[in-house]
Amino acid sequence: MPVTQRYTDDVGKVLATVQGVRATYRLTGEELFVRAVANPNLTDGHRKLIAGALDVNNSDVDFCEYRGRTDITYSWGNQQGTEFLAKAVHDGSLANFLKGFFP
């Protein structure tokens, strides 16, 4: 399949690094998306694989709202055998999260 869009070299750039298992990042509004790698069980090899992976697809999104927070799980990767499962958290309701996409 031919490439339909090429992103700038800023896509995939490391914006911040923290030690430990709790991290926060305040969006500036200039980001296309933000992904955090926050698994203390990953080896340095795993982290290097993730950092260098081609990301051309996000799919299989699931939402779960519980106690005022929305967990979002999804798959990302290159659609050619390198895929990763990911989780994001929105500190708010699902309705509030979706309102950002569908005002």
Secondary structure, 3 states (H helix, E strand, C coil): CCCCCCCCCCCCCCCCCCCCCCCCCCCCCCCCCCCCCCCCCCCHHHHHHHHHCCCCEEEEEEEEEECCEEEEEEEEECCCCCEEEEEEEECCCHHHHHHCCCC
